């Protein structure tokens, strides 16, 4: 069973039996989104030729800004561009 199918089942259960707990349902929705992305990436990579270290690093960097809490999207993008260029964001 794919991750997405299992996550969709968990969301259904959360929505049906824990509808009074919006945080639990929201977490299940977030888990489903992440599972769909993971399944998609695995399918695409299975069909692609092997990636170089640089290509893998660049793809991994796409996810990195998401981990920074409470920062504006513009600030996160500016910081990442500065890191990739080897300079400061100012």
Order of alpha helices (4+ residues) and beta strands (2+ residues): alpha-alpha-alpha-alpha
